[in-house]
Amino acid sequence: MRYSPFYISLLLCSCSGEPRGKVTGINKVPHSIAILPFAGTDKNMIREIQSGLEKRLHATIILLEEKPVPGSAFYKPRQRYLADSLLVFLKQCNAGRHGKILGITPKDISTTKKPHGNWGIMGLGYCPGKLV
């Protein structure tokens, strides 16, 4: 089954900020990509994304437990979620355990891009580099 790219409102990628090969902590999975589905994301689509990443990247893909979209990221005037806030949330969820983490949601997301104060986007990511 193929999904329209318009269904996926969020595909976020963040790096742990640690040098490659450095493994710290008991739960660290080096060179792994974690997928965090936010509540309401189609489970079949998540399995397709996981399978596609495994085949294409030959990496360890870990499916995390679904979480609700944090209410603190909601921007009421435009009825969207702030992608920058979701990146910070993903970094906290990851806590350096995986090389990268992807968050996927069917919700509308946005970011600020001058001259636009609340620009609707399909995804946002920081990689390589540290999140603030």
CNS distance restraints for C-alpha pairs under 8 A (distance, minus, plus):
assign (resid   3 and name CA) (resid   7 and name CA) 7.08 0.50 0.50
assign (resid   3 and name CA) (resid  45 and name CA) 7.14 0.50 0.50
assign (resid   4 and name CA) (resid   8 and name CA) 7.63 0.50 0.50
assign (resid   6 and name CA) (resid 122 and name CA) 7.69 0.50 0.50
assign (resid   7 and name CA) (resid 106 and name CA) 5.96 0.50 0.50
assign (resid   8 and name CA) (resid 104 and name CA) 6.93 0.50 0.50
assign (resid   8 and name CA) (resid 105 and name CA) 6.41 0.50 0.50
assign (resid   8 and name CA) (resid 106 and name CA) 5.51 0.50 0.50
assign (resid   8 and name CA) (resid 122 and name CA) 6.99 0.50 0.50
assign (resid   9 and name CA) (resid 104 and name CA) 7.20 0.50 0.50
assign (resid   9 and name CA) (resid 105 and name CA) 5.84 0.50 0.50
assign (resid   9 and name CA) (resid 106 and name CA) 5.15 0.50 0.50
assign (resid   9 and name CA) (resid 107 and name CA) 5.81 0.50 0.50
assign (resid   9 and name CA) (resid 108 and name CA) 5.65 0.50 0.50
assign (resid   9 and name CA) (resid 109 and name CA) 6.47 0.50 0.50
assign (resid   9 and name CA) (resid 121 and name CA) 7.40 0.50 0.50
assign (resid   9 and name CA) (resid 122 and name CA) 4.81 0.50 0.50
assign (resid   9 and name CA) (resid 123 and name CA) 6.42 0.50 0.50
assign (resid  10 and name CA) (resid  83 and name CA) 7.94 0.50 0.50
assign (resid  10 and name CA) (resid 103 and name CA) 6.61 0.50 0.50
assign (resid  10 and name CA) (resid 104 and name CA) 4.99 0.50 0.50
assign (resid  10 and name CA) (resid 105 and name CA) 5.40 0.50 0.50
assign (resid  10 and name CA) (resid 106 and name CA) 7.08 0.50 0.50
assign (resid  10 and name CA) (resid 107 and name CA) 7.53 0.50 0.50
assign (resid  10 and name CA) (resid 108 and name CA) 7.77 0.50 0.50
assign (resid  10 and name CA) (resid 109 and name CA) 6.85 0.50 0.50
assign (resid  10 and name CA) (resid 122 and name CA) 5.59 0.50 0.50
assign (resid  10 and name CA) (resid 123 and name CA) 4.56 0.50 0.50
assign (resid  10 and name CA) (resid 124 and name CA) 7.21 0.50 0.50
assign (resid  11 and name CA) (resid 102 and name CA) 5.89 0.50 0.50
assign (resid  11 and name CA) (resid 103 and name CA) 5.56 0.50 0.50
assign (resid  11 and name CA) (resid 104 and name CA) 5.21 0.50 0.50
assign (resid  11 and name CA) (resid 105 and name CA) 7.73 0.50 0.50
assign (resid  11 and name CA) (resid 122 and name CA) 7.33 0.50 0.50
assign (resid  11 and name CA) (resid 123 and name CA) 4.86 0.50 0.50
assign (resid  11 and name CA) (resid 124 and name CA) 6.55 0.50 0.50
assign (resid  11 and name CA) (resid 125 and name CA) 7.58 0.50 0.50
assign (resid  12 and name CA) (resid  87 and name CA) 6.74 0.50 0.50
assign (resid  12 and name CA) (resid 101 and name CA) 7.21 0.50 0.50
assign (resid  12 and name CA) (resid 102 and name CA) 4.81 0.50 0.50
assign (resid  12 and name CA) (resid 103 and name CA) 5.21 0.50 0.50
assign (resid  12 and name CA) (resid 104 and name CA) 7.15 0.50 0.50
assign (resid  12 and name CA) (resid 123 and name CA) 6.05 0.50 0.50
assign (resid  12 and name CA) (resid 124 and name CA) 5.31 0.50 0.50
assign (resid  12 and name CA) (resid 125 and name CA) 4.83 0.50 0.50
assign (resid  12 and name CA) (resid 126 and name CA) 7.86 0.50 0.50
assign (resid  13 and name CA) (resid  87 and name CA) 7.80 0.50 0.50
assign (resid  13 and name CA) (resid 100 and name CA) 6.09 0.50 0.50
assign (resid  13 and name CA) (resid 101 and name CA) 5.43 0.50 0.50
assign (resid  13 and name CA) (resid 102 and name CA) 4.92 0.50 0.50
assign (resid  13 and name CA) (resid 103 and name CA) 7.36 0.50 0.50
assign (resid  13 and name CA) (resid 124 and name CA) 7.33 0.50 0.50
assign (resid  13 and name CA) (resid 125 and name CA) 4.66 0.50 0.50
assign (resid  13 and name CA) (resid 126 and name CA) 6.06 0.50 0.50
assign (resid  13 and name CA) (resid 127 and name CA) 6.64 0.50 0.50
assign (resid  14 and name CA) (resid  87 and name CA) 7.21 0.50 0.50
assign (resid  14 and name CA) (resid  90 and name CA) 7.73 0.50 0.50
assign (resid  14 and name CA) (resid  91 and name CA) 6.93 0.50 0.50
assign (resid  14 and name CA) (resid 100 and name CA) 5.29 0.50 0.50
assign (resid  14 and name CA) (resid 101 and name CA) 5.72 0.50 0.50
assign (resid  14 and name CA) (resid 102 and name CA) 7.30 0.50 0.50
assign (resid  14 and name CA) (resid 125 and name CA) 6.07 0.50 0.50
assign (resid  14 and name CA) (resid 126 and name CA) 5.13 0.50 0.50
assign (resid  14 and name CA) (resid 127 and name CA) 5.56 0.50 0.50
assign (resid  14 and name CA) (resid 128 and name CA) 7.44 0.50 0.50
assign (resid  14 and name CA) (resid 129 and name CA) 7.84 0.50 0.50
assign (resid  14 and name CA) (resid 130 and name CA) 7.85 0.50 0.50
assign (resid  14 and name CA) (resid 131 and name CA) 7.48 0.50 0.50
assign (resid  15 and name CA) (resid  99 and name CA) 5.73 0.50 0.50
assign (resid  15 and name CA) (resid 100 and name CA) 4.88 0.50 0.50
assign (resid  15 and name CA) (resid 101 and name CA) 7.30 0.50 0.50
assign (resid  15 and name CA) (resid 126 and name CA) 7.05 0.50 0.50
assign (resid  15 and name CA) (resid 127 and name CA) 5.65 0.50 0.50
assign (resid  15 and name CA) (resid 128 and name CA) 5.96 0.50 0.50
assign (resid  15 and name CA) (resid 129 and name CA) 6.27 0.50 0.50
assign (resid  15 and name CA) (resid 130 and name CA) 6.64 0.50 0.50
assign (resid  15 and name CA) (resid 131 and name CA) 7.99 0.50 0.50
assign (resid  16 and name CA) (resid  91 and name CA) 7.61 0.50 0.50
assign (resid  16 and name CA) (resid  94 and name CA) 7.81 0.50 0.50
assign (resid  16 and name CA) (resid  95 and name CA) 7.53 0.50 0.50
assign (resid  16 and name CA) (resid  96 and name CA) 4.84 0.50 0.50
assign (resid  16 and name CA) (resid  97 and name CA) 7.60 0.50 0.50
assign (resid  16 and name CA) (resid  98 and name CA) 6.83 0.50 0.50
assign (resid  16 and name CA) (resid  99 and name CA) 5.59 0.50 0.50
assign (resid  16 and name CA) (resid 100 and name CA) 6.48 0.50 0.50
assign (resid  16 and name CA) (resid 130 and name CA) 7.02 0.50 0.50
assign (resid  17 and name CA) (resid  96 and name CA) 7.71 0.50 0.50
assign (resid  17 and name CA) (resid 128 and name CA) 7.70 0.50 0.50
assign (resid  17 and name CA) (resid 129 and name CA) 5.91 0.50 0.50
assign (resid  17 and name CA) (resid 130 and name CA) 5.14 0.50 0.50
assign (resid  18 and name CA) (resid  22 and name CA) 6.83 0.50 0.50
assign (resid  18 and name CA) (resid  96 and name CA) 7.63 0.50 0.50
assign (resid  20 and name CA) (resid  30 and name CA) 7.80 0.50 0.50
assign (resid  20 and name CA) (resid  31 and name CA) 7.77 0.50 0.50
assign (resid  21 and name CA) (resid  30 and name CA) 6.71 0.50 0.50
assign (resid  22 and name CA) (resid  30 and name CA) 7.72 0.50 0.50
assign (resid  23 and name CA) (resid  28 and name CA) 6.14 0.50 0.50
assign (resid  23 and name CA) (resid  29 and name CA) 7.61 0.50 0.50
assign (resid  23 and name CA) (resid  30 and name CA) 6.50 0.50 0.50
assign (resid  24 and name CA) (resid  28 and name CA) 6.22 0.50 0.50
assign (resid  25 and name CA) (resid  97 and name CA) 7.80 0.50 0.50
assign (resid  27 and name CA) (resid  97 and name CA) 6.10 0.50 0.50
assign (resid  28 and name CA) (resid  96 and name CA) 7.27 0.50 0.50
assign (resid  28 and name CA) (resid  97 and name CA) 4.30 0.50 0.50
assign (resid  28 and name CA) (resid  98 and name CA) 6.30 0.50 0.50
assign (resid  29 and name CA) (resid  97 and name CA) 5.99 0.50 0.50
assign (resid  29 and name CA) (resid  98 and name CA) 5.51 0.50 0.50
assign (resid  29 and name CA) (resid  99 and name CA) 7.62 0.50 0.50
assign (resid  30 and name CA) (resid  97 and name CA) 7.74 0.50 0.50
assign (resid  30 and name CA) (resid  98 and name CA) 6.23 0.50 0.50
assign (resid  30 and name CA) (resid  99 and name CA) 6.21 0.50 0.50
assign (resid  31 and name CA) (resid  59 and name CA) 6.90 0.50 0.50
assign (resid  31 and name CA) (resid  60 and name CA) 7.00 0.50 0.50
assign (resid  31 and name CA) (resid  98 and name CA) 6.86 0.50 0.50
assign (resid  31 and name CA) (resid  99 and name CA) 5.23 0.50 0.50
assign (resid  31 and name CA) (resid 100 and name CA) 7.99 0.50 0.50
assign (resid  32 and name CA) (resid  59 and name CA) 6.12 0.50 0.50
assign (resid  32 and name CA) (resid  60 and name CA) 4.77 0.50 0.50
assign (resid  32 and name CA) (resid  61 and name CA) 5.90 0.50 0.50
assign (resid  32 and name CA) (resid  62 and name CA) 7.18 0.50 0.50
assign (resid  32 and name CA) (resid  98 and name CA) 5.25 0.50 0.50
assign (resid  32 and name CA) (resid  99 and name CA) 5.23 0.50 0.50
assign (resid  32 and name CA) (resid 100 and name CA) 6.59 0.50 0.50
assign (resid  33 and name CA) (resid  59 and name CA) 7.21 0.50 0.50
assign (resid  33 and name CA) (resid  60 and name CA) 6.28 0.50 0.50
assign (resid  33 and name CA) (resid  61 and name CA) 4.93 0.50 0.50
assign (resid  33 and name CA) (resid  62 and name CA) 6.18 0.50 0.50
assign (resid  33 and name CA) (resid  98 and name CA) 5.98 0.50 0.50
assign (resid  33 and name CA) (resid  99 and name CA) 5.92 0.50 0.50
assign (resid  33 and name CA) (resid 100 and name CA) 4.78 0.50 0.50
assign (resid  33 and name CA) (resid 101 and name CA) 5.53 0.50 0.50
assign (resid  33 and name CA) (resid 102 and name CA) 7.38 0.50 0.50
assign (resid  34 and name CA) (resid  61 and name CA) 5.76 0.50 0.50
assign (resid  34 and name CA) (resid  62 and name CA) 4.60 0.50 0.50
assign (resid  34 and name CA) (resid  63 and name CA) 5.82 0.50 0.50
assign (resid  34 and name CA) (resid  64 and name CA) 6.54 0.50 0.50
assign (resid  34 and name CA) (resid  98 and name CA) 6.40 0.50 0.50
assign (resid  34 and name CA) (resid 100 and name CA) 6.27 0.50 0.50
assign (resid  34 and name CA) (resid 101 and name CA) 4.58 0.50 0.50
assign (resid  34 and name CA) (resid 102 and name CA) 6.16 0.50 0.50
assign (resid  35 and name CA) (resid  50 and name CA) 7.63 0.50 0.50
assign (resid  35 and name CA) (resid  61 and name CA) 7.29 0.50 0.50
assign (resid  35 and name CA) (resid  62 and name CA) 6.16 0.50 0.50
assign (resid  35 and name CA) (resid  63 and name CA) 4.95 0.50 0.50
assign (resid  35 and name CA) (resid  64 and name CA) 5.82 0.50 0.50
assign (resid  35 and name CA) (resid 101 and name CA) 5.80 0.50 0.50
assign (resid  35 and name CA) (resid 102 and name CA) 4.80 0.50 0.50
assign (resid  35 and name CA) (resid 103 and name CA) 6.02 0.50 0.50
assign (resid  35 and name CA) (resid 104 and name CA) 7.53 0.50 0.50
assign (resid  36 and name CA) (resid  63 and name CA) 6.49 0.50 0.50
assign (resid  36 and name CA) (resid  64 and name CA) 5.09 0.50 0.50
assign (resid  36 and name CA) (resid  65 and name CA) 6.63 0.50 0.50
assign (resid  36 and name CA) (resid  66 and name CA) 6.20 0.50 0.50
assign (resid  36 and name CA) (resid  67 and name CA) 7.39 0.50 0.50
assign (resid  36 and name CA) (resid 101 and name CA) 7.11 0.50 0.50
assign (resid  36 and name CA) (resid 102 and name CA) 5.96 0.50 0.50
assign (resid  36 and name CA) (resid 103 and name CA) 4.77 0.50 0.50
assign (resid  36 and name CA) (resid 104 and name CA) 6.46 0.50 0.50
assign (resid  37 and name CA) (resid  41 and name CA) 6.19 0.50 0.50
assign (resid  37 and name CA) (resid  46 and name CA) 7.30 0.50 0.50
assign (resid  37 and name CA) (resid  64 and name CA) 7.23 0.50 0.50
assign (resid  37 and name CA) (resid  65 and name CA) 7.18 0.50 0.50
assign (resid  37 and name CA) (resid  66 and name CA) 4.94 0.50 0.50
assign (resid  37 and name CA) (resid  67 and name CA) 6.67 0.50 0.50
assign (resid  37 and name CA) (resid 103 and name CA) 5.76 0.50 0.50
assign (resid  37 and name CA) (resid 104 and name CA) 4.99 0.50 0.50
assign (resid  37 and name CA) (resid 105 and name CA) 6.36 0.50 0.50
assign (resid  38 and name CA) (resid  66 and name CA) 5.39 0.50 0.50
assign (resid  38 and name CA) (resid  67 and name CA) 4.98 0.50 0.50
assign (resid  38 and name CA) (resid  68 and name CA) 5.43 0.50 0.50
assign (resid  38 and name CA) (resid  69 and name CA) 5.68 0.50 0.50
assign (resid  38 and name CA) (resid 103 and name CA) 6.82 0.50 0.50
assign (resid  38 and name CA) (resid 104 and name CA) 5.92 0.50 0.50
assign (resid  38 and name CA) (resid 105 and name CA) 5.13 0.50 0.50
assign (resid  39 and name CA) (resid  66 and name CA) 5.92 0.50 0.50
assign (resid  39 and name CA) (resid  67 and name CA) 5.65 0.50 0.50
assign (resid  39 and name CA) (resid  68 and name CA) 4.85 0.50 0.50
assign (resid  39 and name CA) (resid  69 and name CA) 6.53 0.50 0.50
assign (resid  39 and name CA) (resid 105 and name CA) 7.10 0.50 0.50
assign (resid  40 and name CA) (resid 105 and name CA) 7.01 0.50 0.50
assign (resid  40 and name CA) (resid 106 and name CA) 6.75 0.50 0.50
assign (resid  41 and name CA) (resid  45 and name CA) 7.78 0.50 0.50
assign (resid  41 and name CA) (resid  46 and name CA) 7.53 0.50 0.50
assign (resid  41 and name CA) (resid 104 and name CA) 7.00 0.50 0.50
assign (resid  41 and name CA) (resid 105 and name CA) 5.37 0.50 0.50
assign (resid  41 and name CA) (resid 106 and name CA) 5.70 0.50 0.50
assign (resid  42 and name CA) (resid  46 and name CA) 6.47 0.50 0.50
assign (resid  43 and name CA) (resid  47 and name CA) 6.34 0.50 0.50
assign (resid  44 and name CA) (resid  48 and name CA) 6.26 0.50 0.50
assign (resid  45 and name CA) (resid  49 and name CA) 6.19 0.50 0.50
assign (resid  46 and name CA) (resid  50 and name CA) 6.12 0.50 0.50
assign (resid  47 and name CA) (resid  51 and name CA) 6.05 0.50 0.50
assign (resid  48 and name CA) (resid  52 and name CA) 5.99 0.50 0.50
assign (resid  49 and name CA) (resid  53 and name CA) 6.10 0.50 0.50
assign (resid  50 and name CA) (resid  54 and name CA) 6.21 0.50 0.50
assign (resid  50 and name CA) (resid  61 and name CA) 6.45 0.50 0.50
assign (resid  50 and name CA) (resid  63 and name CA) 7.57 0.50 0.50
assign (resid  51 and name CA) (resid  55 and name CA) 6.25 0.50 0.50
assign (resid  52 and name CA) (resid  56 and name CA) 5.97 0.50 0.50
assign (resid  53 and name CA) (resid  57 and name CA) 5.52 0.50 0.50
assign (resid  53 and name CA) (resid  58 and name CA) 7.35 0.50 0.50
assign (resid  53 and name CA) (resid  59 and name CA) 7.45 0.50 0.50
assign (resid  53 and name CA) (resid  61 and name CA) 7.24 0.50 0.50
assign (resid  54 and name CA) (resid  58 and name CA) 5.07 0.50 0.50
assign (resid  54 and name CA) (resid  59 and name CA) 5.64 0.50 0.50
assign (resid  54 and name CA) (resid  60 and name CA) 6.80 0.50 0.50
assign (resid  54 and name CA) (resid  61 and name CA) 6.28 0.50 0.50
assign (resid  69 and name CA) (resid  73 and name CA) 7.80 0.50 0.50
assign (resid  69 and name CA) (resid 105 and name CA) 8.00 0.50 0.50
assign (resid  70 and name CA) (resid  74 and name CA) 7.48 0.50 0.50
assign (resid  70 and name CA) (resid  86 and name CA) 7.63 0.50 0.50
assign (resid  70 and name CA) (resid  89 and name CA) 7.82 0.50 0.50
assign (resid  72 and name CA) (resid  85 and name CA) 7.85 0.50 0.50
assign (resid  73 and name CA) (resid  81 and name CA) 5.25 0.50 0.50
assign (resid  73 and name CA) (resid  82 and name CA) 5.24 0.50 0.50
assign (resid  73 and name CA) (resid  83 and name CA) 7.63 0.50 0.50
assign (resid  73 and name CA) (resid  85 and name CA) 5.40 0.50 0.50
assign (resid  73 and name CA) (resid  86 and name CA) 6.44 0.50 0.50
assign (resid  74 and name CA) (resid  79 and name CA) 7.08 0.50 0.50
assign (resid  74 and name CA) (resid  80 and name CA) 5.88 0.50 0.50
assign (resid  74 and name CA) (resid  81 and name CA) 4.36 0.50 0.50
assign (resid  74 and name CA) (resid  82 and name CA) 6.26 0.50 0.50
assign (resid  75 and name CA) (resid  79 and name CA) 5.75 0.50 0.50
assign (resid  75 and name CA) (resid  80 and name CA) 5.30 0.50 0.50
assign (resid  75 and name CA) (resid  81 and name CA) 5.57 0.50 0.50
assign (resid  75 and name CA) (resid  82 and name CA) 6.43 0.50 0.50
assign (resid  76 and name CA) (resid  80 and name CA) 6.81 0.50 0.50
assign (resid  78 and name CA) (resid 118 and name CA) 7.73 0.50 0.50
assign (resid  79 and name CA) (resid 108 and name CA) 7.80 0.50 0.50
assign (resid  80 and name CA) (resid 107 and name CA) 7.26 0.50 0.50
assign (resid  80 and name CA) (resid 108 and name CA) 5.11 0.50 0.50
assign (resid  80 and name CA) (resid 109 and name CA) 5.15 0.50 0.50
assign (resid  80 and name CA) (resid 110 and name CA) 6.45 0.50 0.50
assign (resid  81 and name CA) (resid  86 and name CA) 7.77 0.50 0.50
assign (resid  81 and name CA) (resid 107 and name CA) 7.29 0.50 0.50
assign (resid  81 and name CA) (resid 108 and name CA) 6.24 0.50 0.50
assign (resid  81 and name CA) (resid 109 and name CA) 4.57 0.50 0.50
assign (resid  81 and name CA) (resid 110 and name CA) 6.23 0.50 0.50
assign (resid  82 and name CA) (resid  86 and name CA) 6.51 0.50 0.50
assign (resid  82 and name CA) (resid 109 and name CA) 5.68 0.50 0.50
assign (resid  82 and name CA) (resid 110 and name CA) 5.19 0.50 0.50
assign (resid  82 and name CA) (resid 111 and name CA) 5.89 0.50 0.50
assign (resid  83 and name CA) (resid  87 and name CA) 6.24 0.50 0.50
assign (resid  83 and name CA) (resid 109 and name CA) 5.68 0.50 0.50
assign (resid  83 and name CA) (resid 110 and name CA) 5.61 0.50 0.50
assign (resid  83 and name CA) (resid 111 and name CA) 5.83 0.50 0.50
assign (resid  83 and name CA) (resid 123 and name CA) 7.59 0.50 0.50
assign (resid  83 and name CA) (resid 124 and name CA) 6.52 0.50 0.50
assign (resid  84 and name CA) (resid  88 and name CA) 6.57 0.50 0.50
assign (resid  84 and name CA) (resid 111 and name CA) 6.67 0.50 0.50
assign (resid  84 and name CA) (resid 124 and name CA) 7.75 0.50 0.50
assign (resid  85 and name CA) (resid  89 and name CA) 6.32 0.50 0.50
assign (resid  86 and name CA) (resid  90 and name CA) 6.13 0.50 0.50
assign (resid  87 and name CA) (resid  91 and name CA) 6.22 0.50 0.50
assign (resid  87 and name CA) (resid 125 and name CA) 7.34 0.50 0.50
assign (resid  87 and name CA) (resid 131 and name CA) 7.85 0.50 0.50
assign (resid  88 and name CA) (resid  92 and name CA) 6.38 0.50 0.50
assign (resid  88 and name CA) (resid 131 and name CA) 7.03 0.50 0.50
assign (resid  88 and name CA) (resid 132 and name CA) 7.49 0.50 0.50
assign (resid  89 and name CA) (resid  93 and name CA) 6.28 0.50 0.50
assign (resid  90 and name CA) (resid  94 and name CA) 6.02 0.50 0.50
assign (resid  90 and name CA) (resid 101 and name CA) 6.94 0.50 0.50
assign (resid  90 and name CA) (resid 102 and name CA) 7.80 0.50 0.50
assign (resid  90 and name CA) (resid 103 and name CA) 6.95 0.50 0.50
assign (resid  91 and name CA) (resid  95 and name CA) 5.99 0.50 0.50
assign (resid  91 and name CA) (resid  96 and name CA) 7.64 0.50 0.50
assign (resid  91 and name CA) (resid 101 and name CA) 7.81 0.50 0.50
assign (resid  91 and name CA) (resid 131 and name CA) 7.46 0.50 0.50
assign (resid  94 and name CA) (resid  98 and name CA) 6.47 0.50 0.50
assign (resid  94 and name CA) (resid 101 and name CA) 6.71 0.50 0.50
assign (resid 108 and name CA) (resid 120 and name CA) 7.25 0.50 0.50
assign (resid 108 and name CA) (resid 121 and name CA) 7.80 0.50 0.50
assign (resid 108 and name CA) (resid 122 and name CA) 7.95 0.50 0.50
assign (resid 109 and name CA) (resid 120 and name CA) 5.90 0.50 0.50
assign (resid 109 and name CA) (resid 121 and name CA) 5.98 0.50 0.50
assign (resid 109 and name CA) (resid 122 and name CA) 7.04 0.50 0.50
assign (resid 109 and name CA) (resid 123 and name CA) 7.62 0.50 0.50
assign (resid 110 and name CA) (resid 118 and name CA) 5.84 0.50 0.50
assign (resid 110 and name CA) (resid 119 and name CA) 5.13 0.50 0.50
assign (resid 110 and name CA) (resid 120 and name CA) 4.22 0.50 0.50
assign (resid 110 and name CA) (resid 121 and name CA) 5.23 0.50 0.50
assign (resid 111 and name CA) (resid 117 and name CA) 7.58 0.50 0.50
assign (resid 111 and name CA) (resid 118 and name CA) 5.50 0.50 0.50
assign (resid 111 and name CA) (resid 119 and name CA) 5.32 0.50 0.50
assign (resid 111 and name CA) (resid 120 and name CA) 6.67 0.50 0.50
assign (resid 111 and name CA) (resid 121 and name CA) 7.06 0.50 0.50
assign (resid 112 and name CA) (resid 116 and name CA) 6.10 0.50 0.50
assign (resid 112 and name CA) (resid 117 and name CA) 4.93 0.50 0.50
assign (resid 112 and name CA) (resid 118 and name CA) 5.05 0.50 0.50
assign (resid 112 and name CA) (resid 119 and name CA) 5.79 0.50 0.50
assign (resid 113 and name CA) (resid 117 and name CA) 6.43 0.50 0.50
assign (resid 113 and name CA) (resid 118 and name CA) 7.35 0.50 0.50
assign (resid 113 and name CA) (resid 119 and name CA) 6.47 0.50 0.50
assign (resid 126 and name CA) (resid 130 and name CA) 7.46 0.50 0.50
assign (resid 126 and name CA) (resid 131 and name CA) 7.04 0.50 0.50
